[in-house]
């Protein structure tokens, strides 16, 4: 049996969920399965979540090998990623993202879904690069960015694929604060202790009230985005056939 790309560790009220595939933390079907299982455990444990990655990589986004293969595996992976945004945004306890490195595309969108986001200082990139690689931004991703970013940076990040350093990501609202890499988890646990003092019912209800419209839009957009992905895949297959490259 292969090793899980996700580690779960609970200490009191805090569940640390660590993504580590040994590389760039590609969001593959296996990664999403393991993430959902870990979030299930956190929910059963009634725990807050600290979501983090391996050294130098929070997540580089969807697994491109699966994406290029197309078919049910690719569609299932996209569905899992889009659904994960709604799950994190509506999680009943505080969710803290401890970004240990690069956060790109779907990796950035997961980061934005956390209630509080701490970044490690370093030569890291924060970018939604869909437009730069020729893909219209998925509706789900648009809604996540609209919810979490101020208007000017929402426009720049989504339409221009602007790349941000960690310092710029703080200014853009992608991160709430920046710390040295060796202090990343320590700071996340300090924030968790602070947020643990909040009234649980008030936190959950307020979170859902604030995000109600966005969550409705995200859930309504998932089948539309999946339909777009299928059409795009068919068009690329036909184009490849015409050029003799498939």
Residue, then its C-alpha position, 0 to 999 in steps of 0.5 A: x500500500x502506498x503512503x498517504x500524501x496527507x498526515x493527520x495529527x491532533x493535539x487537543x482542539x487542533x488538528x494539523x493536516x499536512x500535505x506532503x507528496x514528496x514533490x510540489x503537493x500536486x492536488x491529485x485524486x489521491x490527495x483530495x481523497x486523503x484531504x477529505x478523510x483528514x477533514x472528516x476526522x477533524x470534524x469528528x474530533x470537533x477540532x480546528x484545522x491547521x492546513x499546511x504543506x511540505x517545505x517550500x510547497x503549500x501546493x502547486x495546484x491540480x495534478x497536470x498529468x491527470x489533467x492532461x489525460x482527460x476523461x473521468x479521472x480529470x473530471x473527478x479531480x476537478x469536482x473534488x477540488x471545486x467541492x473542497x472550496x465549499x467544504x473549507x469555507x463552511x467548516x464549523x471550526x476555524x481553519x488556519x492555513x500555514x503556507x510553507x511555500x508556493x501556492x499556485x492555481x488550485x493551491x492558492x484557492x484552497x489557501x484563500x478558503x482558510x479563515x486565517x492565512x499565515x505565510x512563510x517568508x522566502x522566495x515563493x510564488x502566489x499566483x492564479x495562473x489559469x489565464x496565463x496558460x490559456x484557461x478561462x478562470x473557473x467560476x468557482x475560483x472567481x467566487x473564492x477570489x471575489x470573496x477573499x481579495x480586495x477588488x483591485x487585487x481580485x482583478x489583477x490576480x484573476x485577469x492578469x495572472x499577477x504573480x505575488x511574493x509573500x510580502x506582496x501576498x500580504x498586501x493583496x489580502x492573500x495572506x494575513x501575516x508573514x513569519x520566518x519558516x521556522x516559526x510558521x507552525x508555532x504562529x499557527x498554533x498561537x492563532x489557534x489558541x486565540x481562535x479557540x476562545x471564540x464562541x463556537x456557535x457564534x463563529x459557525x453561524x456568522x461564517x455561514x451568514x457572511x459566506x452564504x451567497x458565495x457558497x450558493x454561487x460556488x455550489x451552483x457553479x461546480x456543474x457548469x465548470x465541469x461542463x466547461x472542462x469536458x468541452x475544453x478537453x474535447x476541443x483539444x482532442x479534436x485540435x490534436x487530431x487535426x494537427x496529427x499530434x494525438 
